[in-house]
Amino acid sequence: MYIKSLSTLILAIVLMISCRKVNGPDSGGIIVGDASTEIEGDISGRLKFEDGPFVVIDDIHILPADTLVIDAGVYIYFEEGRRLTVEGLLIVNGEKNKPVFFRTYNESYWLGISLLNSSQLSEFRYCIIQQVIQESGDVVTSGAVEVQNSNALFQNCIFQQNLTQSGGGLFINNSSAEIKNCIFRDNYADYFGGAFVLENSTSSVINNTIYNNTCYNFGGGIVLDDPLTTDIQNNIFYSNYSFTGDRHIAVTSGDSSNINLGYNFLDAGNLNPQFVSSGDLHLSAISPCINNGNPDSVYNDYDGTRNDQGAYGGPMGDW
């Protein structure tokens, strides 16, 4: 019941965004047409900015012995129901003013990215992952990015407008992951973790903004299940929602002593992080999150001052 109605909601959002002609503040006015490059099947090497944008017309796959590097500024559009599976190594080399975009094509939806059984460290830097929709019975049903038995770094990334069964933005299981200076906003999950799920994993979750995510069962923000060593510091949790479980950080089972929590902003009562606006999650001058993160100098902002909580604080917060 929820799946059908939730999918309808997200599809309505997607239908407002034309992917043949993209004219939003995150698009640069790129037009997908005759100049695009179609890709499918096994893929490796480099996706160059000058060869893009790229349109995924069938599932793409990085084999265990292969590496794919994606250059800054590349747009990758997925046709309906397509996905990227990574068993080798994926390096997403976005930059502050030239992020990499993963999104739907032709006013449709796609199934996301799966990292499976890779011992190498895949890296996602300055990328935007959006418009993933997964329903019961799909090939993949967890996380716009799913990390299973693998290692991954996510830094200065945005996960938005995704709908999954569990882990609206990320689903990490039996893996090692670093999640730093990322934004999770407007994601939905049906069962667990509106923003993301960490299951039986070693994780570092530092200086992220987790805003306006929804789970229609348990845990509006992060859900932890049988956590291994987990460090969650200097994050902002604001305006997340769930029917049951904590809407900030919810633990389903396991040893909570494995979790290090500190200096996170939690919107209890009337507390408000005072963003510039709902569309701009930088901190305004009156924000209580300024200079309120961990005072250890290793977490200092890029200008040397004490850590500001959220995605725009810490050493990598200048973006």
N, C-alpha and C positions, 0 to 999 in steps of 0.2 A: 504493500500500500504506500508506504513512504517513498519507496524507490521510484515508483511511477510518477508521483506528484513532484518529487524532488528533481527528477530528470526533466520534467516539463518546465520547471522553474529555470534550470540552468540552460536548457535549450532555448528558452525565450531570451536569456541574456546573450547567448551565442548568436542568435538570429539578428540581434541588433548590431552585430559587428560584421561588416562585409570583408571577407578575406581575399576577394579578387581585387578590390581597391581598398586599401587600408589607409585611413586618414585620421588616426588618433594621435595623441601626444606621444605614444610609445611606438609609433610606426615609421616616422620619417616620410610618410606619404608614399611608401613603396607600392607599386602595382605589380601583381602577379599575372603574368601573361606570357607572350611568346618568348620573352627573354629568360624565363625561368628554366631550371635544370631539373629534370625528373630523375628520381633515384628509387631503387628497390633492391631487394635481395641482400646478399653478403656485401659488406662495404668496409673499406679501410682507407688509409692514406689521409688526405686533408680535404676539407670542404672550405674552399677559398671564397672570400667576400666577392671577388670579381666574377665568380662563376654563379653566384646566387641571384635571386632567391632559389631555394630548393623545394621541390614538391615531392613528398613521399607518396608514390602511387600504389605501393604494396609494402608489406612489412620489411623493415631493414634490420640487419643482424651483424654484429661485430663478433667474429669467430674468436675462440680462446687464444689463438696465437697472434691476433691482429690488433692494430691500434687505429683509432680514428681521432683526428684532431680537427676541431671546428674553430675557424678564425673569428675574430671580433667582428661584430656587425652582421653576421650571417642570420638570415631568416630561414627557418625550416617549417614548412607547412605540411601537415599530415592530412591525407584524404580520409574519408570516413572509416572508422574502425581500424586504422593502421597504428603500428607501434614500433618502437625501437627496442631491441633486445641486445644487451651487452654481456658477452661472456669473456671478452678480452679487455681492452683498455680504452676508455673514452676520456678525452681531454677537451673541455669546453673553455676556450680562451677568450671570453668576453672581456671588455674593458669598461671603465667607468662611463664613458660617453658613447660606447659602441657595444651594447649588450648583445648577446645571442638570444634569439626568440625561437621558442618551440610553441607552436600553436596550431589551431585547426585551419582547414582549407575549405573553401566553397560553402561557408555558412553551416558547417557540420560539427563533428566531434572526433576525437582520437582517443587511443587507449593508454598513452603514456609511455614511460621509459622503464625497462626492467633491467637491473644489474643482477646477474645470476652467477654464482659460483666462481667469482673472479678473485684471485689472490692479489691482484695489482690494485693500486689506488687510483680510481677514477676521480677526476676533478671537474667541478662545475663552478666557474667563476663568472660573475656578472652575466647571469642569464635570467630569462623570464619564461616561466612554464605555466601555461594557462589553457583552459577550455578542454581539459580531459574529462570525459564522462565514462564511467564504468558501471555496468549493471550486472545483476546476478546472471550467471551463465556466460559472461564474457571470458575471453582467454585469461585476462588479468583483471582482478577486482580490487586491488589494494594499492593506494598511493599513486598520485600523478607520477612520482618516481618511486619505484619499488626496489629495495636493496636487500637481496637474499644471499647470505653466505659470501659477502663481498666487503670491500672497503671503499669508502667514498668521502670526499670533501665537498661541502656546499658553502660557498662564500660569496656574499653580496648578490644573492639570488632572490627572485620574487616568485612565489607560488600563489596564483590567484585564480579564482573562478573555476575551480576543479571540483568534481563530484566523484566520490568513490564509495566502496562498501566500508573500508576502514582506512584511516590515515588520509585525510583529504588532500594534503600536499605531499607527505612522505610516509612510506611504510618501511621500517627498517627491522629486519629479523636476522638474528644470529650473525651479526655483522659488526664492523667498527665504522663509526661515522663521526665527522666533525661538522657542525652546523653553526656557522658564524656570520653575523651581520646579514641575516636573511629576513625577508618579510613574508609572512604567511597571512593572507587576507582573503576574506570572502570565499573560503573553501567549505565544502560540505562532506560529511561522511554519514553513512546510514547506521553503522554499528559502533565503531570506536574511533575516537580521535579526530575532531574536526580539523585540526591543523596537521598533526602527525602522530604516529605510533612508533615507540621504541620497544622492541621485544627481544629479550635475551641477547642484548647487545651492549657493547662498550661505546659510550657516546659522550661528546662534548658539545653542549648547547650554550653558546656564549653570544650575548649582545644581539638578540633577535627581537623583532616586533611581531607579536601574534595577535591579530586584530580581526574581529568580526567573523570568526569561524563558527560553524554550527555542526553539532552531531545530534542526530535524532535518537540516539540511545545513550552512550556513556562517554563522557569526557569531551568538553568543548575545545580544549587547547591541545595539550600533550597527554597521551596515555602511555604509561610505563607498565610493561608486563614482564615479570621475572628479570628485572634489570641487573646487568653486571655493573661495572664501574661507570657511573653516570654523573656528569658535572653540568649543572644547570644554573648559570649565573648571568646577572646583568640584563635580563630579558624584560620586555614589557608584555603583559597579558591584559588585554582590554576588550571588552564588549564581545566576549565569546559566549557560546550558549550550548547547553546540553540538557536533555531530559533528566538524566541521572549522572552521578559521579561529579567530581570537582570540575568546574568549568575552566580551571587554570591548568593544574597538573594533577592527574588522576592515576592512581596505582591500582592495578587489578589484582596482582599477586606478586610474591617474591619478597626479598629482603630489602626493606626500605633503608637500611644502613648503608647500602651500596650507592645511595643517591646523595650527592652533595648539592644542597640548595642554598643559594645566597644572593642577596642584593637584587632580587627580582621585584618588579613593580606588579602588584596584584590589585585589581580594581575592586577592592572591598568597599562596601558602602557607596559613598558618593565620590570616591577618589577618581581623578581624571588625569591622564598623562599630559593633557593640553598639547595635542598635536597642532600643527599649523592649520590643518583642516582634515576632513575625512578622506580627501584625495591626496593630501600631502602629509605623510607621517613623520616628517621632521619635527623636532621639538620646538615649540614656541618659547619665547624669552621667559615666560612665567611657569614653565613646566617644572613639576616637582622631581622629574627624572634627571634633570641636569645635575651633574656632579654627585650622583647618588648611587653609582655602581661601586664595585669593589675598589677600595682605595689603594690596593697594591699597585705599584707603578707599572707592573707588567700589563695591566688592563687600561692604562692611561689612554685618553683620546689622542688622536693624531697631532693635536696642538700641545700635548704634554700635560694638559689639565686632567683632573680626576675623571674617571669613567662616567660618561652619560649612559644611562640605561637605554636599551633599544638598539635598533639596527644601525643608527647613525652615531653610535658611541664606540669607544675603543679604538685601537690602532688602525682598523680598517673602516672606520665610520665616515670617512670623507668621500661620500659618493652621492 
